[in-house]
Amino acid sequence: MPHTDRLGGVVQRDAKGFILTGRDVTSSAWPLDREPMTFETSLPGVFAVGDVRLGSIKRVASAVGEGASIIQNVHQYLGETAGVANPELRSAG
């Protein structure tokens, strides 16, 4: 069982409590124009990997690999939002 009760109302979860990511996030829960990235939750910029994620393989090695693979997505997200917090960064481009 995933221990994600504290995330209720924060990110989208299924009936068993597994966190929905990527294509599993329903369009009504997704606030942006782009699609969620592979391990991105219904809260943009928040990623989930490992046993708590719906559809994960539930193995340590898989969780480690998922965690390592999202680093590129984190950098992509931060690049997208850099100009939101500081408009000068966006124009310096």
Backbone as a chain_set.jsonl record, in Angstrom:
{"seq": "MPHTDRLGGVVQRDAKGFILTGRDVTSSAWPLDREPMTFETSLPGVFAVGDVRLGSIKRVASAVGEGASIIQNVHQYLGETAGVANPELRSAG", "coords": {"N": [[0.835, -1.192, 0.0], [0.556, 2.19, -0.863], [1.733, 4.905, 1.012], [0.293, 7.524, 0.945], [-1.599, 9.201, 1.952], [-1.413, 11.762, 3.083], [-1.147, 13.324, 0.892], [-3.563, 13.696, -0.261], [-5.799, 15.651, -2.079], [-3.75, 17.253, -2.895], [-2.103, 16.149, -4.945], [-3.199, 14.215, -7.748], [-4.6, 11.04, -7.135], [-5.159, 7.474, -7.347], [-7.901, 5.218, -6.48], [-6.708, 3.484, -4.66], [-4.667, 4.953, -3.634], [-2.354, 5.355, -5.08], [-0.133, 7.506, -6.821], [-0.961, 9.444, -9.61], [0.723, 9.925, -12.663], [2.2, 11.596, -15.505], [0.769, 10.448, -18.507], [-1.369, 9.3, -17.172], [-2.538, 11.229, -15.592], [-5.503, 12.976, -15.345], [-7.128, 15.071, -17.749], [-8.783, 17.032, -16.681], [-7.635, 17.547, -14.253], [-5.246, 18.698, -14.867], [-3.524, 21.689, -15.137], [-2.044, 23.111, -17.108], [-1.156, 24.144, -20.531], [0.517, 22.412, -21.928], [1.228, 18.858, -22.121], [1.512, 16.69, -19.218], [4.795, 15.828, -18.064], [6.573, 12.658, -18.21], [6.89, 11.534, -15.487], [5.61, 13.428, -14.031], [3.352, 14.798, -11.704], [-0.134, 15.648, -11.069], [0.261, 18.146, -10.148], [2.007, 20.644, -11.465], [5.516, 20.471, -11.945], [5.997, 18.873, -9.796], [7.175, 15.735, -9.181], [6.811, 12.161, -9.249], [8.133, 9.046, -8.306], [8.923, 5.526, -8.158], [7.562, 3.208, -5.718], [5.163, 4.499, -4.936], [3.984, 5.462, -7.182], [1.466, 5.12, -9.619], [1.395, 2.302, -11.644], [4.061, 1.682, -11.469], [6.926, -0.545, -11.334], [7.577, -1.593, -8.893], [10.069, -2.258, -7.743], [13.296, -1.887, -6.308], [15.521, -1.208, -7.956], [14.215, -0.257, -10.226], [12.913, 2.005, -9.203], [15.115, 3.595, -8.531], [16.2, 4.005, -11.059], [14.071, 5.421, -12.26], [14.086, 7.712, -10.682], [16.596, 8.787, -11.327], [16.177, 9.32, -14.012], [14.361, 11.428, -14.118], [15.679, 13.782, -13.675], [16.418, 15.301, -15.915], [13.877, 16.166, -16.713], [13.18, 17.755, -14.53], [15.033, 19.833, -14.798], [14.121, 20.807, -17.251], [11.549, 21.687, -16.541], [12.212, 23.695, -14.662], [13.534, 25.412, -16.372], [11.408, 26.233, -17.981], [9.898, 27.704, -16.186], [11.537, 29.689, -15.232], [11.407, 32.356, -16.107], [8.999, 33.135, -15.069], [9.165, 33.66, -12.315], [11.19, 35.511, -12.408], [11.135, 37.825, -14.634], [13.222, 39.035, -16.098], [15.102, 37.051, -16.552], [13.89, 35.483, -18.493], [13.865, 37.194, -20.742], [16.55, 37.527, -21.129], [17.437, 35.279, -22.294]], "CA": [[0.0, 0.0, 0.0], [1.305, 3.451, -0.84], [1.389, 5.751, 2.158], [0.172, 8.846, 0.327], [-2.796, 9.867, 2.466], [-1.155, 13.186, 3.328], [-1.158, 14.028, -0.387], [-4.939, 13.846, -0.727], [-6.135, 17.027, -2.391], [-2.567, 17.952, -3.388], [-1.867, 15.556, -6.256], [-4.221, 13.239, -8.109], [-4.292, 9.66, -6.771], [-6.245, 6.545, -7.665], [-8.679, 4.784, -5.315], [-5.829, 2.803, -3.705], [-3.705, 5.918, -3.124], [-1.188, 5.503, -5.945], [-0.069, 8.821, -7.445], [-1.031, 9.447, -11.069], [1.76, 10.724, -13.311], [2.252, 11.569, -16.968], [-0.484, 10.222, -19.252], [-2.445, 8.877, -16.271], [-3.163, 12.417, -15.016], [-6.661, 13.337, -16.158], [-7.052, 16.424, -18.291], [-9.478, 17.965, -15.798], [-6.755, 17.848, -13.123], [-4.0, 19.278, -15.363], [-3.787, 23.107, -15.357], [-1.222, 23.755, -18.134], [-1.446, 23.864, -21.939], [1.303, 21.264, -22.372], [0.958, 17.586, -21.441], [2.456, 16.44, -18.128], [5.956, 15.003, -18.397], [6.385, 11.252, -17.87], [6.723, 11.262, -14.061], [5.043, 14.625, -13.412], [2.034, 14.587, -11.096], [-1.131, 16.644, -11.465], [0.776, 19.442, -9.707], [3.173, 20.891, -12.319], [6.797, 20.611, -11.279], [6.125, 17.863, -8.737], [7.369, 14.453, -9.839], [6.717, 10.992, -8.372], [8.76, 7.827, -8.813], [8.977, 4.423, -7.206], [6.399, 2.421, -5.324], [3.937, 5.275, -4.757], [3.472, 5.861, -8.495], [0.608, 4.172, -10.317], [2.026, 1.658, -12.79], [5.487, 1.4, -11.285], [7.25, -1.974, -11.288], [7.698, -1.944, -7.472], [11.389, -2.828, -7.482], [14.24, -0.841, -5.924], [16.309, -0.781, -9.116], [13.346, 0.547, -11.088], [12.703, 3.304, -8.552], [16.365, 4.348, -8.669], [16.278, 4.42, -12.461], [13.075, 6.468, -12.49], [14.576, 8.919, -10.018], [17.698, 9.332, -12.115], [15.709, 9.774, -15.32], [13.563, 12.658, -14.071], [16.516, 14.97, -13.51], [16.289, 16.103, -17.131], [12.565, 16.81, -16.673], [13.233, 18.813, -13.518], [15.732, 20.948, -15.425], [13.221, 21.349, -18.269], [10.502, 22.437, -15.844], [12.814, 24.904, -14.107], [13.776, 26.298, -17.509], [10.115, 26.784, -18.403], [9.345, 28.611, -15.182], [12.537, 30.669, -14.794], [10.943, 33.703, -16.407], [7.791, 33.449, -14.307], [9.589, 34.264, -11.061], [12.082, 36.612, -12.709], [10.953, 38.095, -16.067], [14.48, 39.403, -16.744], [15.763, 35.822, -16.997], [13.25, 35.036, -19.729], [14.278, 38.038, -21.856], [17.993, 37.431, -21.326], [17.468, 34.108, -23.036]], "C": [[0.877, 1.253, 0.0], [0.837, 4.281, 0.357], [1.36, 7.198, 1.684], [-1.031, 9.62, 0.84], [-2.591, 11.365, 2.654], [-1.157, 14.005, 2.041], [-2.554, 14.188, -0.968], [-5.277, 15.315, -0.925], [-4.954, 17.84, -2.909], [-2.225, 17.469, -4.791], [-2.942, 14.495, -6.499], [-3.738, 11.825, -7.797], [-5.452, 8.772, -7.21], [-6.923, 6.113, -6.368], [-7.827, 4.085, -4.25], [-4.763, 3.728, -3.128], [-2.456, 6.084, -3.962], [-1.267, 6.837, -6.688], [-0.083, 8.685, -8.959], [0.036, 10.38, -11.62], [1.618, 10.627, -14.823], [0.89, 11.409, -17.61], [-1.646, 9.787, -18.378], [-3.157, 10.05, -15.613], [-4.327, 12.816, -15.919], [-6.587, 14.795, -16.583], [-7.756, 17.437, -17.396], [-8.624, 18.368, -14.599], [-5.494, 18.58, -13.561], [-4.224, 20.737, -15.758], [-3.032, 23.773, -16.519], [-1.632, 23.364, -19.548], [-0.675, 22.661, -22.452], [0.863, 20.008, -21.598], [1.92, 17.429, -20.265], [3.615, 15.568, -18.613], [5.75, 13.61, -17.801], [6.114, 10.986, -16.392], [6.146, 12.453, -13.31], [3.64, 14.33, -12.896], [1.059, 15.632, -11.623], [-0.765, 18.04, -10.978], [2.052, 19.719, -10.496], [4.441, 21.129, -11.502], [7.014, 19.661, -10.12], [6.124, 16.505, -9.421], [7.277, 13.325, -8.826], [7.345, 9.795, -9.065], [8.673, 6.743, -7.75], [7.617, 3.848, -6.865], [5.103, 3.206, -5.193], [3.286, 5.66, -6.071], [2.63, 4.751, -9.116], [1.361, 3.613, -11.522], [3.505, 1.372, -12.627], [5.696, -0.097, -11.117], [7.4, -2.481, -9.855], [8.972, -2.722, -7.182], [12.345, -1.679, -7.198], [15.002, -0.315, -7.134], [15.476, 0.079, -10.066], [13.125, 1.933, -10.51], [13.945, 4.18, -8.687], [16.497, 4.855, -10.096], [15.294, 5.53, -12.785], [13.543, 7.785, -11.888], [15.691, 9.582, -10.797], [17.196, 9.928, -13.432], [14.92, 11.077, -15.26], [14.397, 13.921, -13.936], [16.417, 15.882, -14.73], [14.95, 16.836, -17.153], [12.511, 17.936, -15.648], [13.918, 20.042, -14.105], [14.853, 21.609, -16.494], [12.141, 22.196, -17.612], [11.052, 23.751, -15.288], [13.129, 25.912, -15.21], [12.511, 26.965, -17.996], [9.637, 27.872, -17.46], [10.318, 29.69, -14.733], [12.051, 32.097, -15.007], [9.701, 34.101, -15.642], [8.166, 34.169, -13.021], [10.444, 35.512, -11.31], [12.012, 36.905, -14.214], [12.24, 38.461, -16.8], [15.237, 38.19, -17.25], [15.203, 35.353, -18.321], [13.756, 35.872, -20.896], [15.773, 37.962, -22.118], [18.365, 36.246, -22.201], [18.548, 33.47, -23.634]], "O": [[1.827, 1.353, 0.776], [-0.357, 4.327, 0.652], [2.259, 7.988, 1.972], [-1.441, 10.601, 0.219], [-3.506, 12.152, 2.408], [-1.167, 15.235, 2.086], [-2.715, 14.753, -2.05], [-5.061, 16.13, -0.029], [-5.126, 18.988, -3.317], [-2.075, 18.27, -5.713], [-3.515, 13.951, -5.555], [-2.618, 11.45, -8.145], [-6.571, 9.242, -7.418], [-6.565, 6.583, -5.288], [-8.182, 4.092, -3.071], [-4.028, 3.33, -2.224], [-1.578, 6.87, -3.607], [-2.341, 7.245, -7.131], [0.684, 7.909, -9.528], [0.232, 11.484, -11.113], [0.999, 9.702, -15.349], [-0.041, 12.151, -17.295], [-2.799, 9.892, -18.795], [-4.273, 9.888, -15.12], [-4.15, 12.976, -17.127], [-6.051, 15.64, -15.866], [-7.354, 18.6, -17.361], [-8.86, 19.414, -13.994], [-4.735, 19.043, -12.71], [-5.042, 21.004, -16.638], [-3.358, 24.904, -16.879], [-2.357, 22.389, -19.75], [-1.164, 21.951, -23.331], [0.21, 20.101, -20.559], [3.025, 17.97, -20.298], [3.44, 14.688, -19.456], [4.853, 13.41, -16.982], [5.17, 10.26, -16.078], [6.188, 12.486, -12.08], [2.841, 13.687, -13.577], [1.392, 16.407, -12.519], [-1.414, 19.016, -11.356], [3.081, 19.097, -10.231], [4.447, 21.872, -10.52], [8.091, 19.639, -9.525], [5.191, 16.164, -10.149], [7.629, 13.512, -7.661], [7.121, 9.557, -10.252], [8.384, 7.02, -6.585], [6.653, 3.984, -7.619], [4.028, 2.622, -5.33], [2.151, 6.137, -6.081], [3.033, 3.588, -9.135], [1.903, 4.372, -12.326], [4.142, 0.868, -13.552], [4.761, -0.831, -10.798], [7.353, -3.69, -9.629], [8.953, -3.722, -6.464], [12.215, -0.607, -7.789], [15.114, 0.898, -7.315], [15.987, 1.038, -10.645], [13.147, 2.925, -11.239], [13.832, 5.381, -8.933], [16.866, 6.008, -10.316], [15.632, 6.474, -13.499], [13.414, 8.842, -12.505], [15.728, 10.807, -10.915], [17.734, 10.928, -13.909], [14.823, 11.772, -16.272], [13.867, 15.025, -14.07], [16.342, 17.102, -14.588], [14.886, 17.996, -17.562], [11.864, 18.957, -15.879], [13.442, 21.164, -13.931], [14.845, 22.834, -16.621], [11.849, 23.299, -18.072], [10.422, 24.8, -15.431], [13.006, 27.121, -15.008], [12.53, 28.134, -18.382], [9.036, 28.855, -17.893], [9.95, 30.537, -13.919], [12.271, 32.956, -14.154], [9.375, 35.286, -15.57], [7.553, 35.179, -12.674], [10.422, 36.454, -10.517], [12.751, 36.3, -14.99], [12.347, 38.224, -18.004], [15.937, 38.271, -18.259], [15.945, 34.88, -19.181], [14.052, 35.316, -21.953], [16.225, 38.295, -23.213], [19.452, 36.198, -22.777], [18.377, 32.425, -24.261]]}, "num_chains": 1, "name": "protein.A"}
